Amino acid sequence: MAAAMMAVGANAQNDSITGSSTITKAKDNKSQITVYNGSSSLVTLDSVSYVSQGDIKMYLCRSDKDYSNAETKVNGSNSKTKFLKLSNGAWNRVDLPSGVVIEKIAFVGYGNDKEKKAGSWIASLGTYDEANSKYIALYTYDETSNDTLPTKADSQTVDTITIDGLSLSGTFYFKNGGKQPCVNIYFYKAETVTASIAAGGYRGFSSAKAVEVPDDVTIYVVNKGGVDLENYTFEITPIESKIIPANTGVILKGEANTDYTLTVTDEEATASDYANNILVATSVEDNCTIDQTSYDYYAIAKAQYKFLKYTGTQNFNANLSYIRLEAGATSGAKEFDIIEKTTGISSVKTAENGNATLYNLAGQKVSSNYSGIVVKNGKKFMVK
């Protein structure tokens, strides 16, 4: 999958990567950034310089205040290239703009050691779990990989360290190893899709490409057996997978009034999760066209916890999903309630009153051991 490239550095050239950009140093920012390392001891980033490239912000522990002081001839050429000169063994922080996901990073440069004692490497790269005050390493240097930059004495040669297979967003950190790395840093943006969840906390969704959802988003399907025309309910079933196949209709559940970034992926979903799904994907152009003579269409409401009958005359927008039933099969029902499939009443969506009384569809009080459709706080659930 091709990825867009964002570079931080200047005029870096390599056999596999070419590009150019200009550093803008905004200010010095001393002793402002802290992070816990793997042993939970606090690391403070001192003598930090703040640089930016586009919307990417970097807080770097640097040997030189002015990056232009670090220059070298590239691969024996007569032209000079400028690099960011970073401190030995120092932590650095990168802040990404909202909605940007990085799938690969390339460090292009050399280790600043004229005596050829050691090259340079990236010792660790990862994120910080604030809730648990813990650094989470996503990449750790492996000596057997020989994944290092050359020393400055090696005929002024420039090489590349590439870290891929990432899915970075928000803020992450990396730590230098070896002698002062003099590098340009290239960020490869993953292709993403935005899914906006409205006030109801749910939305119909589909995409022309397979996508991966964040951990705090739940994917639901509606299986063939989940349509109850007698009680006017649709049962939505959660799936464990975080992958939505291309052109597959689903329901997404997340925080209300929130935009989520979904990452386009080559990873395949579990086929059995979607084998009986009847949600129709409007990412397929033909599915956007409505035929109200032959079908009734129901889509999840933006601000309500239910499916509403679509009575408009305009075709559906792309990247949504709906349920299509034979005209007349629903006796003209304007809405269907939602039942979330669960394995027990303890799995029922948390309500404001956790001890609310349960009722069956006849309005009779039932215990938490009851099996079947129950009503709790005005919402219906299937308990098995």
C-alpha positions, 0 to 999 in steps of 0.5 A, a space after each residue: 500500500 502506497 503511503 504519503 511521505 512527510 519529511 523532517 530534515 533537509 535535502 536527504 538522499 538515499 537509494 530507496 528514499 528521496 525527498 526534501 523539506 525545510 526545518 522551522 525552529 519555533 523556540 527552545 523548550 527546556 525541561 517541559 517534557 517527561 516520559 516513563 521508561 520501561 522500568 517506570 523511572 522518570 526521564 526528563 527531557 532537558 535542553 529540548 528544541 522544538 521544531 516543526 514540519 507542517 503540522 508535525 511537532 517534534 521536541 528533540 534532545 539535540 546537540 546543536 541548537 541550530 541544525 545547520 551546524 551539522 553538515 556532511 557530504 553525502 555518499 562522497 558527493 561534493 554537495 553538503 546536506 544538513 541533518 538534525 544532530 540529536 543527543 546520545 541516548 536521549 528521549 525525543 517526542 513527536 506530536 502528530 496532528 489529529 487524524 494522522 496515522 503513521 505506518 512507517 518512519 525512516 531515519 536517514 543519516 549517520 552516527 557522529 563519531 569520527 573515530 569509527 568506534 560506533 555507529 548509531 541506532 534507534 534504541 526504542 520507539 513507543 507510546 506512553 500510557 498515561 493512565 498506568 504511567 507506563 512506556 509501551 515499546 513498539 520497537 526495540 533495537 535488536 543487535 542481530 539485525 545490524 540496523 545501524 547508521 554508519 559513522 561519520 568516518 565511513 567515507 561520509 556515507 549516509 544510510 537508513 534505519 526503517 521502522 515499519 508495521 506501525 500505527 502511530 497517532 497522537 504522541 509517541 517517543 523515540 530514544 537514540 542509541 550510539 553516537 550522536 545520530 545526525 538524521 533526517 526523519 521521514 514519516 509515512 502516513 497511512 491511508 485513513 477514513 474518518 467515521 463521525 459518530 453522532 449524538 446517538 453513539 452509533 452509525 451505519 458505516 461502509 468503506 470501499 477499502 478494508 479498514 481497521 477501527 480503533 480499540 474504543 470502537 465496536 463493530 456490529 453486524 445484523 445477521 439473517 436471524 436477527 430480524 424480528 418482524 413480529 416485535 419490530 426489532 433488529 438484533 445487532 451482534 458485536 464482533 471481536 475483530 477490528 477489521 471491516 472488509 471492503 464494501 461491507 455494511 456494519 454498525 459502529 458504536 463509539 463515543 457520541 459526537 466524536 470523529 474516529 480515524 480508521 486506517 486502511 489495511 491489507 489485513 483480512 477480517 475473519 470471514 465467519 464474522 460477516 458470513 450472515 450479515 444483511 447490512 447493505 454497504 453504500 460504498 458500492 455505488 449501485 447500493 445507493 440507489 433506492 427502489 421504494 416500490 420493491 423494498 423498505 429501507 431502514 437505517 440506524 438513526 443519528 440521534 436515537 437508539 433505533 432503526 428508522 424507515 427511510 422515506 426520502 426520495 434521494 439516493 443514499 450517501 456513500 459510506 453508510 449502511 442500511 437494512 433492505 426488506 421486501 416491500 410490505 413485509 414490515 406492514 409499513 413499520 416506521 421504526 425497529 428497536 435495537 436489541 444488542 446480542 449479549 451472553 448475559 444480563 451483565 453484558 447489557 449496555 450500562 444504564 444510568 440506573 444499574 439496578 433497573 427493573 427488567 421486564 419481558 415483552 408482556 410488561 411482566 417483571 422478570 429476574 436477571 436469570 430470564 432468557 429472551 428479550 428483556 426491556 431495561 430502562 426502556 431499551 430491549 436486549 436479548 439475554 441468552 
